[in-house]
């Protein structure tokens, strides 16, 4: 089915590229034409399904680069996961995926679920069996015995098990390999946030093996030493990327950030939707340190991805705007925030040939909002229409 969407403003994706008024022509799941309303109307027949938004804006769908659909964002998501059967867990993951889509997120990168169930959900969405966003799946993250998130099933000990686990994860159909470089709060009896879980040599092995099977590597890393070792190993993205010293205080090393920038290794801060509550708990000094770190990374031209760590207790599924508000709070201009959450994130996830912009040949992943999101992020909170590969998050006959 062909669809013609028109609006007062069309944001193509990269900052500064817009058409006003603009139109998008969609054929099935692909964008076939983008341009002025008059130009695109000349390419369509009178029978095309048309939706007009004279006060609205059409823009690319958002991309959340760090979510955990297996976690329910409750006070104890680990207990909830452990108590769930595979059937119930997939059902919950599907519902949470739809929450993201309804909020305008048309692509998510899931960075850790139980034993690769996420691939079943991804494949069902790709087949059109159910509605949901595009999913990039990591399956169970690599972690040492009893290490951070060991309960997801990715425990490895030694080079042989590392190789076998990566091979197994690739066979499951993963899109990315996730490795837990440091401990974390979701595993209270395991290694702490400043504890290293893999040696530099093991990280090099992980990256070499993953790249050999065609998969990028995302590392959960808090400390500057683990980040430096990951950069040296050649990982593709660094999750959290907090640059902590052994004492838990910031240790912002310019040389490491400069190497990340030179090699285009992206930082994914994965800050939660409930960041205001988190900052209240941390206090002004530590909160200011988080803001300073983000500015420091951006000032050194380190690529930054949009992600919210959705699923942990302080970060809800389907609330991208609250996390985006953090970037506005630290002084990033709104047009830059929108580019971060669309075109830039697509580029650093290797998806630029599929999504992240409104161009002919790309997937019809887009949202329509009332008003001008370049001036007010809050317009994103109530999308009028969300399409993922041309399929509506809700019945488009109810919209328009």
Secondary structure, DSSP 8 states (H G I E B T S, - for coil): -EEEEEEEEEE-SSTT-EESSEEEEEETTEEEEEEEHHHHHTTS-TTSEEEEEEEEEEEE-EEEEEE-TT---STTHHHHHHTS-HHHHHHHHHHHHHHHHHTTEEEEEE---STTHHHHHHHHHHHTSS---EEEE--S-BB-TT-TTGGGS-B--HHHHHHHHHHHHHHHT-SEEEEE-B--TTSTTS--TT-B-S-HHHHHHHHHHHHHTT-EEEEEEEEHHHHHHHHHHT-SEEEEEEEE-TTSSB---HHHHHHHHHHT-EEE----TTHHHHHHHH-HHHHHHHHHHHHHHHHTT--B-----BTSTT--TT-HHHHHHHHHHTT--HHHHHHIIIIIHHHHTT-TTTSSS--TTSB--EEEEES-TTT-GGGGGG-SEEEETTEESS-GGG--
